[in-house]
Amino acid sequence: MFEFVSQIVTRTPIWVWIILAALVFLGTQALRTRTVKRFTVLIAPIAFLILGLVSSRGTVAFAAWAIALLAVGTFTFFVWKPTAGARYVPEGDRLQMPGSVVPMLLMLTIFILNYAINVTLAINPALRSELVWQIVPSVVLGVLSGLFAGRALTMYRLNTATSTFSA
């Protein structure tokens, strides 16, 4: 078992570990209260959207991911409106963000699922043709990405008219 895990870890490209380190760094930053430029809350969700677009696992998988992302993202943005206590700071168009573990959990969950899916497909490429294997992971990743994007867009839209939303 150890040899199997060791082979997976050693055969993982170095850039994957660099991305993981960057996500842990960003997640750690989100744990503390900070003031950031408003547009910065969109950077990580946009990166994950690009990742979702380029890591296409076929047309059906992409459609499942996109539908889940749009449905959950729309619900999160228009109905749930989670801001976790973020406040708009007009000086410099900034947001005061309270510390939260949510961004780290979302980023690492998306990363770990993508990693597990890609390792599984590398070990058993025949799964690419299985409809269930195309749809289920894509829907789960779409839901998580939709939560992440909807939450970020909700925070981004904080402005002088409404300095906070209730979550």
N, C-alpha and C positions, 0 to 999 in steps of 0.2 A: 504494500500500500504506500509506504513512504517513497519507494522508488517511482511509483506512478505519479504521485504529487510532485516529487522532485523534478521529474521530466517535464511536467506541465509548466512549472515555475521557471525552469531554466530555458525552456523553448519559447517562452513569452518574450516578444520583442521589447527592447529597452524603453521604447517610446510609451508603451503601455504603463510601465512603472513610473515614468515621468508624469504622465497624466494623473495617475493615482496620487502621486505626491502633491501635485498642484491642487487636486480636489481636496485633499486633507488640509492643505494650507488654507484654501479658501473657506472651507468649512470651519476651521479653527478660528479664522478671522470673524466669521459670522457669530461665534459664540459670545463675543463681547459687544457691548454697546459701542456704536461708532456713528460718525456722520460721514455720509458719502454723497458724491454727485448723483443726482437722480438717475441718470442714464446707466450707471454702473450696475443697478439691480437687474438690467436686461442682458448683461454680458454672458453669464453662465447659462441662462435658458436659451439664448441664441446659439451658443456653442453646442448645447445638447440637441437643439433642433437640427443643426447642421450635421451632427453625428448621426441622428436618426435618418436624415436624408441620404447620406453617403453610405451608411451601412445597410443598404437595402438588401433584403433577403428574398426578393421577388415581388411581383405585382400584388399578390394577395396579401402578403405580409405588410407591404407598404400601405395598402388600403386600410387594413385593420389598425395599424399604428396611427395613421392620419385621422381616421374616424374617431378613435378613442381619444387622441390628443385634442382634436377640435371640440368634441363633446365635453370632456372634462375641463379643458381650458376655458371654454365659454361659460360653463356652469360656475367655475371658480371665479372668473372675472365678473360676471353679471349678477350672480346669485349669492355666493358665499362671501366674496370680497374679503379674504383674510389679509390683514395688515400686521398682525402681531404687535400692535402698538406703535408702528412707525409713524413719525410726524414729519410734515413738510417744513423745511426751514427756508424761507424766501431768500435769505442772503446767500447768493451763490447757487441757487436752484439745487438745494441739497435735501437729503432725507436723514433724519435722525433715526437710526435703526437700533432697537433693543437687541441684546444678545439672544440668540435662538439656535437650538440644535436642529431645527427643521431643514434649513438649507443643506447642512452636512448629511443628514439622513437621506434626503432626496437624491443628492448627488452621488453618494456612495452606493445607494441601492440601485440606481440606474447603471452605474459603472459595474458593480458586481454582477448584475443580471446580464449585461452585455458581455462581460468577460466569460461568464458561465455558458452562455449561449454559443459564443464563438469557440470556446474549448470543446464543447459537446459536438458542434458541427465539424470541427477539425478531426475529432476522434471518429465520428460516424457521419460522413458526408451524405449518406443516403437519407438522413432525416430531413434534408432540404426539400425533398419532394413530398413529405408528409404534411397534409393540410392542417392537421391539429398543431403540429410543430411550427408551422408558419404563422398561424393565427394567435394562439394563446400567448406566447412570449411577446408578440408584437402588441397585442392589446394591453398587456401588463405594462410594457414600456411606454405605450401611448398614454395610459392613465397617469403614470408617474410624471411623464414629461408635461402633460396637460396641467397637472397640479402645480408643477414648478413654474411653468410659463404663466399660468393664470395668476398665481400668487405674485410673481414679479410685475406683471402688468398692472395688477391692482395697486401695488406700491408705487409704481411709476406714475400712475395717474393722480396720486396725491398732489394737490396744488394749493394755491392761496385761498381758493374758494372754500375748500374743505380741508383743514389741516390734518384731520384724522378721520378714519372710518372706524366703525365698530366691527370687530371680527366675529 
